[in-house]
């Protein structure tokens, strides 16, 4: 095709705008006054030349004209050699220390007349964009990043005869695009972290970083510069020796790879299952994983290898080994220790002790289905087996010295001790112990009653205990209230008056009114 000649000044302006701006051919034509077909013709010639802008700008007018007039066949031969080199480049780029410039040097070593570095990179990017399944792969290092997200659709299944909808969790490695899919019950924090854990065990290792979208399940507060990761997800990352690196809000490129994987999943995994029914979540996952394996084993459309082959070659060797102990979901909360040196797990209505010196202090609590750990100032101060029922778990060493005798005294010994004060004190203590649902709490009440003998005469304590028994008030506070208000003294005076009355057959006694 004959090319209309334009001034070199206009030609250089066209090439400069094409190379250094995002202008379309129409915009370049409007800016330079050159017709759009001529602009398109010269830009195509420049692209085929393999020259970078700096190289083109350094040419004389005659040299520039000669290079842009090179026969198309020469350009096609260089392009063919570059395209043949690109698949090899794709597999090598994720390696540690491997750069595009280093690979270009290898290419030029084999093809001395090949493209310059800038033009070579331009054609490589164009080639990658043309193959949608390869887009962005060259930007990731081996074992560097795992992208995770939920698909935008749900999949129905039945559980105990009830129809439910599962959330579809997707994870994809950046370099090899090796993909993991799992149906989860919800997008809640626990299910999301379990999906992450299962993905790592499927891969057989942990990447340097995991990139979720800004899900509340993993990110407490999204921020362009420094997002806040929730405590449970951060603990999961620490356990596996990786870090959480969330996608930036409103930055589609940060999660383009996983969104591409979701689109492919719709076609290759979800579509074939659209008419099938599943009687359980396990049955749904079994079908998903079968198609997922087929997807990973399928070769790229324009490349001589599959995701599974790329994974085995570049990603798998770079992953960190998994910990020996499989991760167990851990919940976190902040609590204030009570005056009785216990904290509560409200889900179970169960109380756990800490050393008494931490009473009324704020602590951090980490609990799984099996254990409860309590921390203060980043140091663990207590460890308990979790009990999913109301009650108390108290370690003997957590008690102050004057409380530890509870462990040494049996109910019989406490009753005997109470008997040393008075008859009715012993009777009341015995009734309290027999009625108590929780021994420790009844011990405290009994000791309180016995210790009232240090403040009040034994006669008054005995009277107060007798009154408490008669009124059905079985506790320390009831006896203390009687003594503080002097009710026992009024009662004792009535008894004394009764004793002073003379005996006479016409005087009726108490028995006459029963």
C-alpha positions in Angstrom: 0.0 0.0 0.0 1.4 3.4 -1.0 2.0 5.6 1.9 1.1 9.3 1.5 4.2 11.4 2.3 4.0 13.9 5.1 6.7 16.2 6.6 9.1 14.5 9.0 8.1 17.1 11.7 4.5 15.9 11.4 5.6 12.2 11.3 7.7 12.5 14.4 4.8 14.3 16.2 2.5 11.4 15.2 4.9 8.8 16.5 5.6 10.7 19.7 1.9 11.1 20.5 1.3 7.4 19.8 4.2 6.3 22.0 3.9 8.7 25.0 0.1 9.3 25.3 -3.0 7.2 25.3 -4.4 9.1 22.3 -6.4 7.2 19.8 -5.6 7.5 16.0 -8.5 9.8 15.6 -7.3 12.1 18.4 -3.7 12.1 17.0 -5.1 13.0 13.6 -7.0 15.9 15.1 -4.0 17.1 17.0 -1.5 17.0 14.1 -3.8 17.8 11.1 -2.8 14.5 9.4 -5.6 12.3 8.1 -6.6 9.4 10.2 -5.8 6.7 7.5 -2.3 8.1 7.1 -1.8 8.2 10.9 -2.9 4.6 11.2 -0.6 3.6 8.3 2.5 5.3 9.9 1.8 4.0 13.4 1.5 0.4 12.0 4.9 0.9 10.2 6.4 2.1 13.4 5.1 -0.8 15.5 6.5 -3.3 12.9 9.9 -1.5 12.9 10.7 -2.7 16.4 12.2 0.7 17.3 11.8 2.3 20.7 10.9 5.9 20.9 14.4 6.9 22.0 15.9 4.9 19.1 13.5 6.5 16.6 14.0 10.0 17.9 17.8 9.5 17.4 17.6 8.6 13.8 18.1 11.1 11.0 15.2 11.9 8.7 16.5 9.6 6.0 17.2 6.8 8.4 13.8 7.1 9.9 12.1 7.0 6.5 14.2 3.9 5.6 13.2 2.1 8.8 9.6 2.8 8.4 9.7 1.6 4.8 11.2 -1.8 5.6 9.4 -4.7 3.8 6.6 -6.2 5.7 8.1 -9.7 5.3 11.1 -8.7 7.4 8.8 -7.5 10.2 6.7 -10.7 10.0 9.9 -12.9 10.4 11.0 -11.0 13.5 7.4 -11.2 14.9 7.3 -14.9 14.3 10.6 -15.5 16.2 9.4 -13.3 19.1 6.0 -15.1 19.3 7.7 -18.5 19.4 9.8 -17.2 22.3 6.9 -15.8 24.4 5.6 -19.1 25.9 9.1 -19.9 27.2 9.3 -16.4 28.6 5.9 -16.9 30.4 7.2 -19.9 32.2 10.5 -18.3 33.2 9.4 -14.9 34.3 7.9 -16.1 37.7 11.3 -17.4 38.7 13.2 -15.5 41.5 15.6 -13.0 40.0 14.3 -13.5 36.4 13.6 -10.2 34.6 12.2 -9.3 31.2 15.5 -7.6 30.2 17.4 -10.8 31.0 15.0 -12.9 28.9 15.2 -10.3 26.1 19.0 -10.7 26.1 18.5 -14.5 25.6 16.1 -13.7 22.8 18.6 -11.4 21.1 21.3 -14.0 21.6 19.3 -16.3 19.4 18.0 -13.6 17.1 20.5 -10.8 16.7 18.2 -9.0 14.2 15.2 -9.3 16.5 13.2 -6.5 18.2 14.8 -3.9 20.5 13.9 -4.2 24.2 11.1 -1.6 24.3 9.4 -3.0 21.2 9.9 -6.6 22.4 8.1 -5.8 25.6 5.3 -4.0 23.8 4.7 -7.1 21.6 4.9 -9.4 24.6 2.2 -7.4 26.4 0.0 -7.4 23.3 0.5 -11.1 22.9 -0.6 -11.7 26.5 -3.7 -9.5 26.2 -4.7 -11.4 23.1 -4.8 -14.6 25.2 -7.2 -13.8 28.0 -6.2 -16.8 30.1 -2.6 -15.5 30.2 -3.4 -11.9 31.1 -1.4 -10.6 34.1 0.4 -14.0 34.6 3.7 -12.4 33.7 3.3 -9.9 36.6 3.5 -12.6 39.3 6.5 -14.3 40.9 6.4 -18.0 41.8 4.7 -18.7 45.1 4.1 -15.0 45.7 0.4 -14.4 45.8 -2.9 -16.3 46.2 -6.0 -14.4 45.3 -9.3 -15.3 47.1 -12.9 -14.2 46.7 -16.5 -15.3 46.5 -18.2 -15.7 43.2 -21.2 -13.5 42.5 -23.6 -16.5 42.3 -24.8 -19.2 44.7 -25.4 -22.9 44.1 -28.4 -24.8 45.5 -28.2 -28.0 47.4 -30.3 -29.9 49.9 -29.6 -30.7 53.6 -31.8 -33.0 55.5 -34.5 -32.3 53.0 -34.3 -28.5 53.2 -33.1 -26.6 50.2 -30.2 -24.3 50.9 -27.8 -22.1 48.9 -24.0 -22.4 49.1 -21.5 -19.6 48.6 -18.8 -20.4 46.0 -15.3 -19.6 47.2 -12.5 -19.3 44.7 -8.7 -19.1 45.1 -6.1 -18.7 42.4 -2.3 -18.6 42.4 -0.9 -15.6 40.5 1.9 -17.2 38.5 0.4 -20.5 37.4 -3.3 -19.6 37.7 -3.8 -22.9 39.5 -7.4 -22.7 40.8 -9.3 -24.0 43.9 -13.1 -23.9 44.2 -15.2 -24.9 47.2 -18.9 -24.5 48.2 -19.3 -23.0 51.7 -22.3 -22.6 53.8 -21.9 -18.8 54.1 -19.6 -15.8 53.6 -19.3 -15.5 57.4 -15.8 -15.1 59.0 -15.5 -18.7 60.1 -16.5 -20.2 56.7 -14.3 -17.8 54.8 -11.2 -18.7 56.9 -12.0 -22.4 56.6 -12.1 -21.9 52.8 -8.7 -20.2 52.9 -7.3 -23.1 55.0 -8.7 -25.8 52.7 -7.2 -23.9 49.7 -3.7 -24.0 51.3 -4.0 -27.7 52.0 -5.1 -28.3 48.4 -2.0 -26.5 47.2 0.2 -28.3 49.7 1.9 -25.0 50.8 1.5 -21.4 51.7 2.2 -18.4 49.4 4.1 -15.3 50.5 0.8 -13.4 50.7 -2.9 -13.8 50.3 -5.0 -11.1 48.6 -8.7 -11.0 49.4 -11.2 -8.5 48.2 -12.3 -6.1 50.9 -14.7 -8.6 52.5 -15.9 -8.0 56.1 -15.0 -11.7 56.7 -11.3 -10.8 56.4 -10.9 -7.1 56.5 -12.3 -5.0 59.4 -11.6 -1.7 57.7 -10.7 -1.2 54.1 -8.2 1.5 53.2 -6.3 2.4 50.1 -2.9 2.5 51.9 -3.3 0.3 55.0 -6.4 -1.9 55.5 -7.1 -3.3 59.0 -7.2 -7.1 59.0 -9.6 -8.8 61.5 -8.0 -10.7 64.4 -9.2 -14.1 63.3 -7.8 -13.8 59.7 -4.5 -12.3 61.0 -4.2 -15.3 63.3 -4.8 -17.7 60.4 -2.0 -16.0 58.4 0.5 -16.1 61.3 -0.2 -19.8 61.7 0.7 -20.5 58.1 3.7 -18.1 57.9 2.0 -15.8 55.3 0.5 -12.3 55.3 -2.8 -10.8 54.3 -2.4 -8.1 51.6 -6.0 -7.0 50.7 -6.9 -5.5 47.3 -7.3 -1.8 47.4 -10.8 -0.4 47.4 -12.0 0.6 43.9 -8.9 -0.9 42.3 -10.1 -3.5 39.8 -6.6 -4.4 38.6 -5.7 -5.6 42.1 -8.2 -8.5 41.8 -8.4 -8.9 38.0 -6.9 -12.4 38.1 -9.4 -13.9 40.5 -12.3 -12.2 38.8 -11.0 -13.7 35.5 -10.9 -17.1 37.3 -14.5 -16.6 38.4 -15.6 -15.9 34.8 -13.9 -19.1 33.6 -15.4 -21.0 36.5 -18.9 -20.0 35.4 -18.3 -21.6 32.0 -16.2 -24.7 32.8 -17.5 -25.6 36.3 -20.9 -24.2 37.1 -22.5 -24.4 33.6 -22.0 -28.3 33.4 -23.7 -28.6 36.8 -26.7 -26.4 36.1 -29.2 -29.3 35.7 -27.9 -31.5 38.5 -29.3 -31.7 42.1 -27.2 -32.3 45.2 -28.5 -33.9 48.4 -25.6 -32.5 50.5 -22.9 -29.9 50.6 -20.3 -32.7 50.3 -21.9 -34.1 47.1 -21.9 -30.6 45.6 -18.2 -30.1 46.5 -17.3 -33.6 45.0 -18.8 -32.5 41.7 -17.1 -29.1 41.8 -13.7 -30.6 42.5 -14.0 -33.1 39.7 -14.6 -30.3 37.2 -11.9 -28.1 38.9 -9.3 -30.8 38.3 -10.3 -31.0 34.6 -10.0 -27.2 34.4 -6.6 -27.2 35.9 -5.4 -30.0 33.7 -6.8 -28.4 30.5 -4.1 -26.7 28.4 -4.2 -23.0 27.6 -5.7 -22.2 24.2 -2.4 -20.8 22.8 0.2 -22.4 25.1 1.7 -25.9 25.2 1.0 -26.4 28.9 -1.8 -26.4 31.5 -2.3 -24.7 34.9 -1.4 -27.9 36.7 1.8 -28.3 34.7 2.7 -24.6 35.4 1.9 -25.1 39.1 4.1 -28.2 39.4 7.0 -26.4 37.6 7.0 -22.9 39.1 4.5 -22.3 41.9 4.7 -25.5 44.0 8.5 -25.5 44.6 8.2 -21.8 45.8 5.4 -22.3 48.3 6.2 -22.4 52.1 5.7 -25.7 53.8 2.5 -26.1 55.8 2.6 -26.3 59.6 2.5 -29.7 61.2 -0.7 -28.9 63.0 -3.8 -28.2 60.9 -5.3 -24.8 61.7 -8.3 -24.7 64.0 -10.5 -21.7 63.8 -9.9 -19.3 66.7 -12.2 -16.5 67.9 -10.9 -13.4 69.7 -12.5 -11.1 72.2 -11.5 -8.5 74.8 -12.8 -9.0 78.3 -12.5 -7.3 81.8 -11.6 -9.8 84.5 -14.3 -9.9 87.3 -13.6 -9.2 91.0 -13.6 -13.0 91.4 -10.7 -13.3 88.9 -12.8 -15.0 86.2 -13.8 -14.0 82.6 -16.9 -15.3 80.8 -17.3 -16.9 77.4 -20.9 -15.7 76.8 -21.6 -18.2 74.1 -21.4 -21.0 76.7 -22.2 -19.0 79.9 -19.0 -20.4 81.3 -16.4 -18.7 83.5 -12.6 -19.3 83.3 -10.1 -18.2 86.0 -6.9 -16.1 85.7 -4.4 -15.4 88.4 -6.2 -13.3 91.0 -3.7 -10.4 90.6 -5.4 -9.6 87.2 -8.8 -9.0 88.8 -10.6 -6.0 87.1 -7.9 -5.8 84.4 -8.5 -6.0 80.7 -7.4 -9.2 78.9 -7.4 -10.7 75.4 -9.1 -14.0 75.0 -8.5 -16.5 72.2 -10.8 -19.6 72.1 -11.3 -22.6 69.8 -13.8 -25.4 70.0 -11.4 -27.1 72.4 -9.3 -24.5 74.3 -9.4 -21.1 75.9 -6.3 -19.0 76.2 -6.2 -15.7 78.1 -3.5 -13.0 77.5 -2.5 -9.8 79.2 0.2 -7.5 77.8 0.8 -10.0 75.0 1.7 -12.7 77.5 -0.4 -15.8 78.1 -1.6 -15.9 81.8 -4.1 -18.7 81.7 -5.0 -21.8 79.6 -8.2 -23.9 80.0 -10.1 -26.7 78.2 -13.2 -25.2 76.8 -16.5 -26.3 78.4 -19.6 -25.6 76.4 -22.0 -25.5 79.3 -22.8 -23.0 82.1 -20.4 -23.2 85.1 -16.9 -22.3 86.3 -13.4 -23.6 85.4 -11.0 -22.5 88.2 -7.3 -23.4 88.4 -6.1 -23.8 92.0 -3.0 -21.8 91.4 -5.1 -18.8 90.3 -6.7 -18.4 93.8 -5.2 -16.1 96.4 -3.7 -17.9 99.4 -6.7 -17.2 101.7 -9.0 -18.8 99.1 -7.1 -22.0 98.5 -8.4 -23.7 101.6 -11.5 -24.4 99.6 -9.6 -27.1 97.9 -8.5 -28.6 101.1 -11.9 -28.6 103.0 -14.7 -31.1 102.3 -18.3 -30.2 103.1 -18.0 -32.5 106.2 -15.0 -30.5 107.5 -16.8 -27.2 106.9 -19.9 -28.4 108.8 -17.7 -29.6 111.6 -16.0 -26.2 111.8 -19.4 -24.4 111.9 -20.4 -26.7 114.7 -17.6 -25.3 116.8 -19.4 -21.9 116.8 -23.0 -23.0 117.6 -25.7 -25.5 117.0 -27.8 -23.4 114.6 -24.8 -22.2 112.7 -23.9 -25.8 112.0 -27.5 -26.5 110.9 -27.6 -23.6 108.6 -24.2 -24.4 107.0 -25.3 -28.0 106.4 -28.5 -26.8 104.6 -26.6 -24.4 102.5 -24.1 -27.1 101.3 -26.9 -29.5 100.6 -28.8 -27.0 98.5 -25.8 -25.6 96.6 -25.6 -26.1 92.8 -22.0 -25.0 92.7 -19.7 -26.0 95.7 -17.2 -23.1 95.5 -19.9 -20.5 95.8 -21.5 -22.3 98.8 -18.1 -22.6 100.5 -17.8 -18.8 100.3 -21.2 -18.3 101.8 -20.5 -20.7 104.6 -17.1 -19.2 105.4 -18.8 -15.8 105.5 -21.3 -17.0 108.1 -18.7 -18.6 110.3 -16.5 -15.5 110.1 -19.4 -13.4 111.5 -18.4 -15.0 114.9 -15.3 -12.7 114.8 -17.6 -9.6 114.9 -20.6 -10.8 116.9 -21.0 -12.9 120.0 -21.7 -16.6 119.4 -25.1 -16.3 121.1 -26.2 -13.6 118.6 -24.9 -15.6 115.7 -26.7 -18.7 116.8 -30.0 -16.8 117.2 -29.5 -15.2 113.7 -28.9 -18.6 112.1 -31.9 -20.0 113.8 -34.0 -17.2 112.5 -32.6 -17.6 109.0 -33.5 -21.3 109.0 -37.0 -20.5 110.2 -37.4 -17.9 107.4 -36.0 -20.1 104.7 -33.1 -17.6 104.0 -30.2 -19.9 103.3 -27.3 -17.5 102.8 -24.6 -15.2 104.2 -26.4 -12.0 103.4 -29.6 -13.0 105.3 -27.6 -13.8 108.5 -25.6 -10.6 108.2 -28.8 -8.6 107.7 -30.4 -10.0 110.8 -27.3 -9.1 112.9 -26.8 -5.7 111.5 -30.4 -4.7 112.1 -30.4 -6.3 115.6 -33.4 -8.5 114.8 -31.8 -11.3 116.7 -31.8 -9.1 119.9 -35.5 -8.4 119.6 -36.1 -12.1 119.2 -33.9 -13.0 122.1 -35.7 -10.4 124.3 -39.1 -12.0 123.5 -37.7 -15.4 124.4 -36.4 -14.0 127.7 -39.7 -12.4 128.5 -41.5 -15.7 127.8 -39.2 -17.4 130.3 -39.9 -14.8 133.1 -43.6 -15.2 133.0 -44.9 -17.2 136.2 -46.5 -20.5 135.8 -50.2 -20.6 136.4 -52.8 -23.0 135.2 -55.0 -20.1 133.8 -52.1 -18.7 131.8 -52.2 -20.1 128.3 -48.9 -21.0 126.7 -47.7 -21.0 123.1 -49.0 -24.5 122.6 -52.6 -23.4 123.1 -52.5 -21.5 119.8 -51.2 -24.2 117.6 
